[in-house]
């Protein structure tokens, strides 16, 4: 799994995509 800021950015992008 991801760790640190990288993981946060990835999850944030995924959330944005799912929202659409």
N, C-alpha and C positions, 0 to 999 in steps of 0.2 A: 504493500500500500504506500501511498504518498505520505510525506512528513514535512512539516514546516509550511512556509508561505505557499510553496508550489501546490500542495494539496488543496489549500484554501482557494487558490485561484481556479484550479480545475473544477472543484465542487461548485464554485460561484458560477462559472460558465455553464456547467451542466444545468444548474437550477434555472438560469436565464433561458436556456434552450427549451427546457421542459415547460416553462411558463407559457411560451408561445403556442 
